Amino acid sequence: MAIVCRWILCFVLLSLAVRSFADSAETRAFNAASEAFRGAFYPRAEDEFGAFVAKYPNSPRVPEAILLRAQARLQMTNSAGALELLNAAKPMAGLWADQYLFWIAQAQLLQGDLKAAAENLAAVRREHPQSSRLLEATITEARV
């Protein structure tokens, strides 16, 4: 009986170690992409966030990675690419929904689609009154 308990314990510990390694690899990948973004290495950040989403599609950080990838595209003046990413991932935005609306509006402004941008900025105000982007969205909407 003691041998069986030892084997079960070994199996559980090995399972936890494998899970911990996988989590840390995922965290390292996200952090590396984030560092590239913070350092204004936007092409690298865009590539690394794309690789992160491809490698870890079930990660809870996927909506955030897509948002940051879209922002990197906007920094490289690729508003069409940013809109494509944000609109495709909008249904899974979750806690990031207000940020998605805000950055969709920013991309639309860059493309000159003022009506759509104003509608999305108003949606930030209406649907997300606690958003950290509320003031900026309201001011930008008023300017449009």
N, C-alpha and C positions, 0 to 999 in steps of 0.2 A: 504494500500500500504506500509506503514512504517513497518508493521509486516512482510510482505513478504520480504522486503529488509533486515530486521534483521535476518530472518531465512536463507536467502541466505548468508549473511555475516557470520553467525555462521557456516554454512556448509563449506564455503571456509576456514575459520580459522581452523576448525576441520580437514579438509583435509590436510592443510599445516602442522599442528601439527603431524598428523599421518605420513606424508611423512618425516618430520624432524626426528621423532623418528626412522623410518626405516633406514634412511641414517646414523644416528649416530650409530645404532646397527651394520650396515655394516662396518662403519669406525672403530668402536671399535674392531670388530672381526679381521679385517685386521691388525690393529695396534698391537693387542695382538700377532698374529702370527709373525709379523715383529720383535717385541721385543724378542720373543723366538729365532728367527733366529740370530739377532744381538748379543744375549747373548750366542750363540753357543749351545743352547739347541735344537739340530737338530731333534731328534725324535719328540719332542713336536711341533716344527715349522712345520715339515712335516705333522703331524696330523692336526694341526690347519689350515694350508693352504688348505689341502684336505677338511676339514669341511667347510671352507669359500667358496670354489668353489662349493661344493654340495649345500650349503644354498643360495648362491647368484650367480647362474649361469649366470645371465644377467648383473652382475656388470661390469663396464668398467675396473675394477682392476683384473679381472680373468686372463688375460694373464700374468700380473706381478706376481700374486699369484702362477700360475703354474710354472713360471720361478724360483721363490724363493723356491718352493717346490722341484723342480728338483735339485737345488743347495744344498738343505738340504740333499737330497738323495745322491748326490755326496760326501758330507762331511762324510756321513756314509758308503762310499765305495759301494754304490748301483748304479753303473753306468748303469746297464741294466734297472733299474727302472726309472732313470733319462732320459735315451734315450726314453723310452716308453712314458713318459709324454711329453717331448719336441717335439718328432715327431708327436704325436697325436694332439698337440695344435698348431703346427707350422703354419697351415693355418690362425689361428686367432691371430697370434703374433702382427700384426700391428706395432706400434712404437717400439716394443721390438724385431723385426725380427733379427736385428744384434746380440742381446744378445742370442737369441735362437740358431743361427748358431754357435756362439762362444762356448756356453755351450754344444751343441751337439758335437762339436769337442773335447772339454775337456773330455766328457764321452767316446768318441771313442778312445782317447789317453789312457785313463785308461784301456780300453778293449784291447789295442794293435792293433787297426785298424788304422794304421798310414796313409794309403792311403785315407780313408774316412775323417779322421781328417784334413789332409792337404787340401783336396778339400773344406771342410767347412770353414776352416780358409782363404783360398783364396777367397771364396765367400764373406766373411766379407769384405775383402779388395776391391774386385771388385764391389759388390752391395751396400756397405755402407761406402763410403769413409769418411763420417763424424762421424763414430762410435767412441764412447769412448773406444772401445776395439781394435781399428785399430792397434796401435803400438804393443800391446801384441799379437794380432792375427798374425801380420806380423813376429814378432820375433819367435813366436812358430812355425809358418809354415816353416820358414827357418831352424829351428832346426830339424824338422821332415824330 
